[in-house]
C-alpha cells in the first residue's frame, strides 16, 4: 500500500469520495435511473444502493477490526443484495441519505484513529489480510470506482439518446 496514511488523510479522501459519489448519483435524471448498459450491468439506481449498503458493511468491518483481535470478516453476496432490492424501485435519495449517514459515523471514527489503530489486522473470509488503514482506504476507492461507473453509464445513455443505440 506504500506509505502509511494518517487518519486525517484517510478521512479527507473518504469524504471527498462520498461527496463525488453523491453528486454523481443525484445528477442522473429520474428517467435514466434504471438504464443498463447490458443485461447483467447495474443501473444507476442499483449502483447507488450498492454503494450505500457496502459503506454500511465496511463500517461494521471497521468497528470489528478496532474492537476484536484478528477478526474474520465474512464476504457477502453483493449481486444478491442488488437483486433483492431491484423490485422495490426505491428512491435514490434514500440511498444517498443512507450513505451520508453511514459515512458521517465512519469518518468521525476514522478521524480519531491513532497509528496503532491503523495497523490493526483481520482476515477476510476469501483469504487475504485486512488492516484498518487498508479498509479505510478501500472505503474511498470503492466509492471512487462507482463514480467512474456512473460516468460510464451516463455516457452510454447519452450515446443512445444521440444515436438511438446502446
Buried (B, 14 or more C-beta within 10 A) or exposed (E): EEEEBBBEBBBBBBBEBBBBBBEBBEEBEEEBBEBBBEEEBBBBBBBBBBBBBBBBBBBEBBBBBBEEEEBEBEEEEEEEBBEEBBEEEBEBEEBBEBBBEBBEBBBEBBBEBEEEBBEBBBEBEEEEEBBBBBBBBBBBBBBBBBBEBBEEBBEBBEEBEEEEEE
